[in-house]
């Protein structure tokens, strides 16, 4: 089961990402190359699959989703430990 993403988490990640979308996206590429290279490869492959798809938009959505799930998972683990 996936962790619950709260409105507060969404707000936090969106604020973080949309301060400088270009830099944030580049940082996420580097982060995922180290943290989870299989996910990063999958995101880039999907984004390149169709010439009519905006690669940067697909990647941004995927990175936002990954970051939200990561944050929710971390939060859930903290809650269980208490």
N, C-alpha and C positions, 0 to 999 in steps of 0.2 A: 504494500500500500504506500502511496506517495504521501509525503508529509504535507501538512496544511500550510498554505501560504497566506499570511494575514495581509490586511490592507496596509498595516504599518510596515511590513517587510517590503511590499510592493513600492510603497512611497520611498522607502530608504534606497532601494536599488534604482528606481527611476531617477531619483535626485542625483545619485552617484553617477549613473550612466549619461544623463542628459546635460550635465555640466559641460562636458566636452565629448560628444559622441565618438568622434574620430579617434581620439586618444584612448578612450575607454575600450572601444572595440579592439584596437591594436593591443592593448594590455591584456584583454581577455584571450586573444589569439595566443600570445606568449604564455599566459598562465595555463591555458588548457594544453598547450604543447607539452608542458612539464607535468601538469596534474593528471590529465586524462587524454593522452594523445589520440586514442581511438575515437573519442567523442569529437575532438577537433577535426580529425580527418573526415568523419561522417558529415559534420556540418559543412565543411568546404566542398565535399563531393556532392551533397544535395544541392548546394547553392550553384554549382557549376553544371548541374544536370540539364538545365534548360536555358538556352540563350536569352529567352524573354524574361527570365527571373532576375531581379536585381540582387546580385551577389551580396552586396553590403547590407541590404535590408533583411535578407534571409539570415545572414550571419548574426546581425544585431538581435533579431528576434530569438534565435537559438541561444545566443550568449546570455541574453536577459533571462530566458527560461532556465538555463543552467544555473545562473547565479541565484535566482529565486529559490530553486530547489535545494541548492547547496546551503543557503541561509536557513531555510525552513528545516532542513535535516539537522544542521548544527543546533538550532534552537530546540528541536525535538529531543536531541541527545542530552542537552543541558537540563531540560525539564525532567527527563527520566532519571538522571543522575541525582537530582535533589531529593 
